[in-house]
């Protein structure tokens, strides 16, 4: 039975699905498989598996979809994106999915086409409609796959007016899409209004929805209260809509909504063994997070390394709202060490984010606090720069470049807990851990951010990351800016340095000043 047919059976009954993304590390992936088996016992109507931009997670996404489908009996939706995907890549992915027993796919365009890809060839699939048409008209795939597409109740940043977006949605359905999955929305009444407009266009496919509560600042920084509020808000939305809840994969949250795996976030430097390590927005295009014209408008056309340094300095001095590495304004936490950041950036060490040393501050502190109330939180200061491989036992580092170069003064199995908290009646929580796997995973995909737990990173000689590559693709191939950014990608390292004396807030900065001088 196709998923679209199953959805019709549940048209008057509540149902839910799960969504999984491929973790970046082997241990995280292995742990996720165990978690999926446990979640399958909750009997979701389906599970979806995300797809990295340009097929970057192709093999892992296909393996994960096969595990959900074959090993756990879950109807599995394999996400596919048309952005920067060639016909041959799509054919290979769909053929493999068929061989693994997967018969449902969700298609989306994601964000803007990367200009650099358009330099070398004109992609066949510029819109999700193109991909839907191709699959449905293909003699091998057309009758096999049930296709879902994305809907945007709150609008899409590049989709034009609401009327234009509804027209695009109708075209996707007319091309062969059999169900619609909405992007996250924040207002139930607005969603209901959008759904009425969808129906008025003549679309009669099933809709599955994604709700995300927004009124969380009242609970910040208490993560547990925020989670409780999110559960309550989602339950309220589910009751109001009386249709469907598409959950994330925190098992305790999923069970609560419908009746943890990690109680605190796992971002760039979370626990690399966590099934949630490296979470990304599955429907977001990744990369810079903004279309090329916005990138150029905000960051200009740098032609020298000094121009890049000036961009980072403008960000630190509140004269620029973002950088290619920092999608939000400078945090209050980073402002506490702003003179050090400006000093280092002026020397060519380009600041990405920041974390000062913290010694037992209340978890309710509005700047550095996190976790349940009445706790105490701790942080080690962390920064990135190329230095010698010693530091009197107090300093450890990881370093890597785009050519798989790697240096460290930490054993392969070693790790640094750089953020931890002590809370009444609980074990010590360690949401931010730096080890070899997490560092290398972050190095490979520096464009993913979880600002709550980011330490401080800098770019020194020989740094090369996807973010530089994507930044360069905003400019024409022969432009001075493209050439500058290509050179940066080839000639710089990322170096993450931790100072372990968290009781001395100036220890790291004094150490760096000594070596820089």
Phi and psi in degrees as a GROMACS rama.xvg file:
@    title "Ramachandran Plot"
@    xaxis  label "Phi"
@    yaxis  label "Psi"
@TYPE xy
-66.8816  153.59  UNK-2
-61.5462  -38.1606  UNK-3
-61.1536  -35.1624  UNK-4
-70.9546  -38.8714  UNK-5
-64.0697  -38.82  UNK-6
-61.5894  -35.1696  UNK-7
-66.5088  -34.4773  UNK-8
-64.2932  -35.7118  UNK-9
-91.9539  15.6499  UNK-10
-60.3263  -28.1947  UNK-11
-110.143  16.6232  UNK-12
-134.224  149.151  UNK-13
-71.3676  148.838  UNK-14
-152.881  168.205  UNK-15
-148.519  159.432  UNK-16
-128.793  165.535  UNK-17
-111.706  158.794  UNK-18
-131.608  131.699  UNK-19
-123.212  140.703  UNK-20
-115.331  149.372  UNK-21
-70.6029  118.298  UNK-22
-60.8452  159.025  UNK-23
-83.2758  -17.5958  UNK-24
-116.895  157.59  UNK-25
-63.0275  -42.7671  UNK-26
-66.1571  -40.21  UNK-27
-62.5251  -39.27  UNK-28
-65.4253  -44.5296  UNK-29
-60.4405  -42.5448  UNK-30
-67.7437  -32.3848  UNK-31
-64.8368  -38.2409  UNK-32
-58.7199  -42.0352  UNK-33
-63.3808  -41.1171  UNK-34
-64.8979  -40.1139  UNK-35
-61.7517  -41.9777  UNK-36
-59.2239  -39.7118  UNK-37
-67.7305  -42.1885  UNK-38
-68.7736  -29.3277  UNK-39
-60.9146  -26.8465  UNK-40
-67.6341  -14.7213  UNK-41
-80.01  -4.91508  UNK-42
62.2018  57.1487  UNK-43
-69.6065  157.865  UNK-44
-71.6538  -25.1539  UNK-45
-166.873  170.904  UNK-46
-135.294  144.353  UNK-47
-117.215  149.944  UNK-48
-123.689  127.272  UNK-49
-78.5579  164.988  UNK-50
-130.906  124.19  UNK-51
-68.3316  151.724  UNK-52
-53.7109  131.741  UNK-53
67.6554  16.0215  UNK-54
80.197  22.7229  UNK-55
-65.6789  -21.9935  UNK-56
-112.604  24.8971  UNK-57
-49.0933  -60.3521  UNK-58
-63.3246  -44.2382  UNK-59
-68.1807  -38.3055  UNK-60
-63.811  -42.4144  UNK-61
-65.732  -41.9212  UNK-62
-63.8433  -40.4058  UNK-63
-66.5195  -40.9975  UNK-64
-63.0381  -41.6093  UNK-65
-63.8913  -38.8249  UNK-66
-64.1382  -43.9229  UNK-67
-62.512  -44.0029  UNK-68
-73.7894  -55.1496  UNK-69
-81.3764  -41.2655  UNK-70
-86.2236  -24.3901  UNK-71
-122.507  -0.069347  UNK-72
66.5913  26.0329  UNK-73
-94.4535  129.461  UNK-74
-60.1515  122.039  UNK-75
-116.131  129.59  UNK-76
-97.9255  113.551  UNK-77
-91.026  115.813  UNK-78
-69.0505  141.837  UNK-79
-135.011  145.53  UNK-80
-122.228  145.867  UNK-81
-89.7402  -18.9429  UNK-82
-62.5605  123.661  UNK-83
62.1588  27.1701  UNK-84
-111.602  128.803  UNK-85
-88.3277  161.087  UNK-86
-56.7111  -44.8434  UNK-87
-61.497  -37.8847  UNK-88
-66.0453  -41.8411  UNK-89
-63.3124  -45.036  UNK-90
-59.4894  -44.4434  UNK-91
-63.1117  -42.9748  UNK-92
-65.1281  -44.2485  UNK-93
-68.1619  -38.4054  UNK-94
-63.2727  -45.4034  UNK-95
-63.0876  -40.87  UNK-96
-60.8048  -42.4776  UNK-97
-60.495  -44.6035  UNK-98
-63.2011  -29.1017  UNK-99
-91.0489  3.83945  UNK-100
87.8186  8.3078  UNK-101
-86.1123  130.269  UNK-102
-127.165  9.89063  UNK-103
-129.262  136.766  UNK-104
-135.957  146.863  UNK-105
-112.831  125.571  UNK-106
-110.813  143.833  UNK-107
-151.003  165.326  UNK-108
-89.1898  -27.4711  UNK-109
65.1596  -147.114  UNK-110
-87.563  -168.19  UNK-111
-56.5633  149.318  UNK-112
-59.4842  138.214  UNK-113
-72.8347  127.159  UNK-114
-60.4233  -35.2857  UNK-115
-62.7241  -31.7918  UNK-116
-68.5173  -39.9519  UNK-117
-67.179  -21.9322  UNK-118
-62.3626  -37.289  UNK-119
-97.0844  -26.9976  UNK-120
-162.157  159.043  UNK-121
-94.9706  113.881  UNK-122
-64.0209  144.356  UNK-123
-72.4618  -33.5083  UNK-124
-107.298  93.3307  UNK-125
-93.6051  -19.121  UNK-126
-138.509  157.031  UNK-127
-58.2112  -33.751  UNK-128
-56.6639  -39.2429  UNK-129
-62.5306  -41.4777  UNK-130
-70.3  -41.076  UNK-131
-60.4339  -46.6827  UNK-132
-59.5874  -44.1786  UNK-133
-61.2455  -46.4139  UNK-134
-65.0701  -45.8063  UNK-135
-68.3662  -30.0012  UNK-136
-90.9546  -5.06011  UNK-137
-76.8406  131.815  UNK-138
-63.666  -25.0297  UNK-139
-89.5479  -37.0206  UNK-140
-100.23  -24.9289  UNK-141
-55.4598  -44.1838  UNK-142
-88.9822  -8.02939  UNK-143
-89.7291  -42.9746  UNK-144
-95.2558  134.51  UNK-145
-92.758  124.414  UNK-146
-110.905  132.521  UNK-147
-112.051  156.151  UNK-148
-132.473  168.049  UNK-149
-91.8722  140.597  UNK-150
-119.266  154.824  UNK-151
-129.452  84.2315  UNK-152
-58.1275  -33.407  UNK-153
-95.5113  8.37665  UNK-154
88.1757  159.278  UNK-155
-114.221  137.737  UNK-156
-60.4766  -23.8058  UNK-157
-118.231  15.8937  UNK-158
-95.6781  1.46326  UNK-159
80.2821  -158.325  UNK-160
-69.9915  166.752  UNK-161
-60.5826  -39.4208  UNK-162
-62.8048  -42.5024  UNK-163
-64.368  -39.6762  UNK-164
-67.4298  -37.1621  UNK-165
-66.7032  -35.3874  UNK-166
-64.356  -42.5913  UNK-167
-62.5045  -41.5236  UNK-168
-62.2637  -42.7291  UNK-169
-63.0254  -39.0952  UNK-170
-63.5568  -37.4076  UNK-171
-64.4824  -40.1947  UNK-172
-68.2375  -42.8129  UNK-173
-64.1424  -27.2328  UNK-174
-74.4085  -15.6285  UNK-175
136.019  0.649864  UNK-176
-66.9077  140.897  UNK-177
-112.462  -11.2856  UNK-178
-154.884  162.735  UNK-179
-123.638  131.761  UNK-180
-109.62  124.41  UNK-181
-80.495  152.036  UNK-182
-68.6912  162.098  UNK-183
-53.1616  134.962  UNK-184
-127.757  164.372  UNK-185
-123.139  -0.303334  UNK-186
-140.657  111.834  UNK-187
-61.4943  -43.3225  UNK-188
-65.1535  -36.8649  UNK-189
-65.8544  -37.4146  UNK-190
-62.692  -43.9776  UNK-191
-60.3448  -40.0666  UNK-192
-64.0395  -43.1497  UNK-193
-61.79  -42.2079  UNK-194
-63.8219  -38.6309  UNK-195
-61.7059  -40.2448  UNK-196
-66.9543  -36.7222  UNK-197
-60.8885  -46.7507  UNK-198
-63.291  -36.003  UNK-199
-67.9769  -20.7864  UNK-200
-79.1672  -8.36484  UNK-201
101.697  1.5628  UNK-202
-78.283  128.972  UNK-203
-126.013  17.5096  UNK-204
-74.1359  165.678  UNK-205
-72.5616  147.973  UNK-206
-119.172  132.458  UNK-207
-113.646  140.829  UNK-208
-120.357  157.65  UNK-209
-125.439  117.947  UNK-210
-110.872  140.161  UNK-211
-134.256  114.696  UNK-212
-68.7141  146.565  UNK-213
-114.819  -18.0134  UNK-214
-82.5261  61.0243  UNK-215
-103.643  -9.93476  UNK-216
-62.7163  -27.7667  UNK-217
-63.9432  -21.2515  UNK-218
-105.944  -10.8492  UNK-219
-67.0435  136.831  UNK-220
-101.765  23.6483  UNK-221
-79.2679  101.045  UNK-222
-61.8228  -37.1878  UNK-223
-68.3668  -40.7488  UNK-224
-65.3327  -37.7516  UNK-225
-61.9529  -42.6001  UNK-226
-65.073  -42.5613  UNK-227
-61.5418  -42.034  UNK-228
-63.5064  -42.5802  UNK-229
-61.8804  -40.7033  UNK-230
-63.133  -45.9326  UNK-231
-62.9873  -42.9354  UNK-232
-66.2906  -38.3878  UNK-233
-68.9281  -39.5836  UNK-234
-61.7714  -41.0462  UNK-235
-63.9168  -42.5257  UNK-236
-64.2244  -41.061  UNK-237
-63.2775  -40.7879  UNK-238
-65.783  -41.2689  UNK-239
-65.7729  -42.3225  UNK-240
-84.3427  -26.4487  UNK-241
49.0777  42.3654  UNK-242
-134.223  -64.4882  UNK-243
-159.179  142.993  UNK-244
-123.891  124.405  UNK-245
-105.047  111.502  UNK-246
-97.707  163.925  UNK-247
-78.6994  -162.738  UNK-248
-121.542  27.1894  UNK-249
-75.825  111.003  UNK-250
-61.7299  -41.2268  UNK-251
-61.8013  -38.1114  UNK-252
-68.0803  -43.1187  UNK-253
-61.7004  -42.8098  UNK-254
-66.8502  -36.9741  UNK-255
-68.3418  -40.2101  UNK-256
-64.9713  -42.8306  UNK-257
-98.7993  7.35707  UNK-258
-67.6779  -45.742  UNK-261
-126.659  126.361  UNK-262
-76.5646  -21.7553  UNK-263
-128.363  163.106  UNK-264
-61.243  152.088  UNK-265
-124.8  97.1479  UNK-266
-111.357  -136.249  UNK-267
-58.5118  -41.8741  UNK-268
-120.44  44.0254  UNK-269
-80.4579  -165.814  UNK-270
-75.4972  115.99  UNK-271
-65.4523  -14.3582  UNK-272
-85.3004  -9.93895  UNK-273
-70.6508  140.844  UNK-274
-62.0404  -20.2797  UNK-275
-96.62  9.93586  UNK-276
-68.2843  124.113  UNK-277
86.6009  35.4666  UNK-278
-62.3705  139.218  UNK-279
-134.348  161.138  UNK-280
-74.1648  115.591  UNK-281
-65.9023  -23.6455  UNK-282
-100.651  4.29822  UNK-283
-94.4934  146.374  UNK-284
-75.4606  -6.89933  UNK-285
71.1498  -147.967  UNK-286
59.8857  -135.407  UNK-287
-74.6851  -20.741  UNK-288
81.9976  -1.00786  UNK-289
-137.518  152.081  UNK-290
-68.0246  159.608  UNK-291
-54.8304  -40.4282  UNK-292
-66.2047  -31.4446  UNK-293
-72.136  -40.4684  UNK-294
-59.0799  -46.0001  UNK-295
-65.9612  -38.7998  UNK-296
-63.3461  -40.4618  UNK-297
-82.8836  -35.9245  UNK-298
-112.56  -2.01215  UNK-299
71.5058  -155.377  UNK-300
-128.382  73.9668  UNK-301
-63.1335  141.694  UNK-302
-124.426  -8.50576  UNK-303
-134.67  163.666  UNK-304
-65.0738  -29.2123  UNK-305
-65.4789  -35.252  UNK-306
-61.502  -40.0371  UNK-307
-66.9666  -41.679  UNK-308
-60.592  -40.2319  UNK-309
-64.0155  -34.0117  UNK-310
-63.7  -46.4068  UNK-311
-65.8933  -38.0016  UNK-312
-66.9196  -38.2406  UNK-313
-61.7425  -37.7816  UNK-314
-64.1608  -45.5236  UNK-315
-65.8293  -30.618  UNK-316
-93.0951  15.6639  UNK-317
62.5877  26.7387  UNK-318
-101.394  -7.96711  UNK-319
-134.804  133.402  UNK-320
-74.358  -26.181  UNK-321
-147.148  171.146  UNK-322
-131.836  171.783  UNK-323
-57.5231  -21.7143  UNK-324
-102.071  -15.2145  UNK-325
-128.394  100.678  UNK-326
-78.943  -3.77058  UNK-327
-128.985  160.94  UNK-328
-59.5544  161.517  UNK-329
-55.3628  133.052  UNK-330
-75.7629  157.881  UNK-331
-60.4978  -33.7556  UNK-332
-61.7248  -42.9577  UNK-333
-70.0507  -29.7458  UNK-334
-62.5963  -27.6897  UNK-335
-65.3835  -19.8751  UNK-336
-121.297  24.3454  UNK-337
-57.2946  -43.0859  UNK-338
-57.2727  -37.7128  UNK-339
-67.798  -39.9362  UNK-340
-64.6045  -43.0848  UNK-341
-64.715  -42.0727  UNK-342
-60.8341  -47.1813  UNK-343
-68.8843  -40.9322  UNK-344
-64.1773  -35.2838  UNK-345
-63.7178  -23.153  UNK-346
-91.6787  7.51739  UNK-347
97.3377  6.88889  UNK-348
-99.7096  98.1172  UNK-349
-80.5722  119.126  UNK-350
-73.6408  133.932  UNK-351
-107.084  -46.841  UNK-352
-159.619  178.911  UNK-353
-149.439  151.533  UNK-354
-146.92  116.082  UNK-355
-83.7603  167.975  UNK-356
-72.2685  139.873  UNK-357
-135.365  131.467  UNK-358
-123.541  88.9737  UNK-359
71.5443  34.3809  UNK-360
-77.9312  147.894  UNK-361
-56.6491  140.703  UNK-362
-65.6938  -15.888  UNK-363
-86.1763  -0.668039  UNK-364
-57.2296  130.252  UNK-365
-70.4894  -14.4468  UNK-366
-97.8835  -52.7725  UNK-367
-115.838  -0.785756  UNK-368
-72.1193  156.934  UNK-369
-165.342  165.385  UNK-370
82.7164  -175.432  UNK-371
-61.5433  159.726  UNK-372
-69.965  163.172  UNK-373
66.1678  21.7675  UNK-374
-105.229  176.611  UNK-375
-125.417  136.19  UNK-376
-117.754  151.675  UNK-377
-135.141  149.263  UNK-378
-146.23  145.512  UNK-379
-96.7159  142.008  UNK-380
-70.1257  146.041  UNK-381
-145.35  141.113  UNK-382
-151.763  169.053  UNK-383
-129.927  137.324  UNK-384
-177.542  153.79  UNK-385
-82.7397  118.616  UNK-386
-138.246  177.925  UNK-387
-70.7998  164.828  UNK-388
-91.5071  40.1431  UNK-389
-149.283  159.151  UNK-390
-165.134  41.331  UNK-391
58.0996  26.8573  UNK-392
82.115  -9.94299  UNK-393
-93.8983  -17.1652  UNK-394
-118.071  130.972  UNK-395
-127.428  157.207  UNK-396
-149.611  158.145  UNK-397
-125.288  142.718  UNK-398
-142.539  142.029  UNK-399
-155.053  157.536  UNK-400
-131.832  -176.305  UNK-401
-74.8765  -13.3321  UNK-402
-98.4039  24.235  UNK-403
67.3148  16.8367  UNK-404
-68.5198  140.318  UNK-405
-148.439  133.74  UNK-406
-135.958  147.287  UNK-407
-165.211  152.951  UNK-408
-105.228  21.5145  UNK-409
-114.868  136.531  UNK-410
-55.9636  154.198  UNK-411
-53.2147  -35.7317  UNK-412
-89.504  -0.579793  UNK-413
-78.926  159.427  UNK-414
-151.893  161.319  UNK-415
-119.819  122.067  UNK-416
-88.3498  107.056  UNK-417
-101.511  -8.76023  UNK-418
-139.536  131.502  UNK-419
-151.064  163.895  UNK-420
-143.854  149.949  UNK-421
-117.508  122.853  UNK-422
-130.389  148.559  UNK-423
-56.0145  129.242  UNK-424
70.3082  18.1509  UNK-425
-134.533  159.469  UNK-426
-70.5616  160.96  UNK-427
-62.5317  130.233  UNK-428
-96.5968  136.955  UNK-429
-128.55  81.42  UNK-430
-77.6977  -17.4522  UNK-431
-123.218  110.18  UNK-432
-127.898  131.683  UNK-433
-109.995  118.075  UNK-434
-135.088  -179.956  UNK-435
-57.9877  -46.7761  UNK-436
-63.7168  -44.8633  UNK-437
-67.8758  -37.0218  UNK-438
-64.6241  -46.945  UNK-439
-67.0331  -36.5475  UNK-440
-64.7605  -41.7163  UNK-441
-67.114  -40.2405  UNK-442
-57.8942  -38.4456  UNK-443
-74.7883  -19.9948  UNK-444
-144.17  62.465  UNK-445
-64.7484  -12.7348  UNK-446
-74.985  -7.32448  UNK-447
-93.5425  132.459  UNK-448
-131.953  141.773  UNK-449
-130.411  97.2886  UNK-450
-66.0644  -19.1777  UNK-451
-62.1182  -31.7181  UNK-452
-123.14  12.5179  UNK-453
-73.0499  138.873  UNK-454
-92.2806  -147.844  UNK-455
-117.148  130.791  UNK-456
-126.281  151.013  UNK-457
-135.933  157.736  UNK-458
-104.834  120.515  UNK-459
-119.795  -169.946  UNK-460
-49.2899  139.141  UNK-461
71.6988  37.5425  UNK-462
-94.9005  136.266  UNK-463
-145.934  118.518  UNK-464
-143.217  162.458  UNK-465
-56.1346  -33.4493  UNK-466
-64.0256  -38.1418  UNK-467
-64.0294  -41.4843  UNK-468
-61.0057  -48.6788  UNK-469
-66.1219  -36.4782  UNK-470
-60.4874  -44.587  UNK-471
-63.4677  -31.7733  UNK-472
-70.1456  -7.49982  UNK-473
-75.1816  -12.1513  UNK-474
-119.899  154.329  UNK-475
-63.9355  152.585  UNK-476
-57.9028  -34.9623  UNK-477
-96.1905  6.72178  UNK-478
-75.8512  151.519  UNK-479
-58.8906  -35.2592  UNK-480
-65.8368  -44.8013  UNK-481
-60.2248  -44.2646  UNK-482
-63.9325  -39.5056  UNK-483
-61.3235  -48.0422  UNK-484
-70.4518  -32.6221  UNK-485
-64.2143  -38.2824  UNK-486
-67.9824  -39.5271  UNK-487
-59.5233  -41.7654  UNK-488
-61.2274  -32.1344  UNK-489
-88.631  -22.4465  UNK-490
-120.047  13.9637  UNK-491
-129.626  153.461  UNK-492
-109.725  153.154  UNK-493
-101.644  126.743  UNK-494
-129.043  121.448  UNK-495
-106.798  120.725  UNK-496
-117.95  133.059  UNK-497
-118.333  132.282  UNK-498
-104.683  126.779  UNK-499
-87.466  -6.28633  UNK-500
-86.3532  82.6302  UNK-501
-73.062  -12.0192  UNK-502
-79.2249  -16.4605  UNK-503
-108.646  103.319  UNK-504
-65.6242  -16.8479  UNK-505
-104.068  2.23239  UNK-506
-58.5624  -48.1223  UNK-507
-66.1082  -43.0217  UNK-508
-67.8576  -38.4865  UNK-509
-65.3347  -39.9876  UNK-510
-61.9512  -45.7615  UNK-511
-67.324  -40.5251  UNK-512
-60.1425  -40.6393  UNK-513
-60.3082  -46.2366  UNK-514
-77.0084  -32.6178  UNK-515
-68.406  -34.833  UNK-516
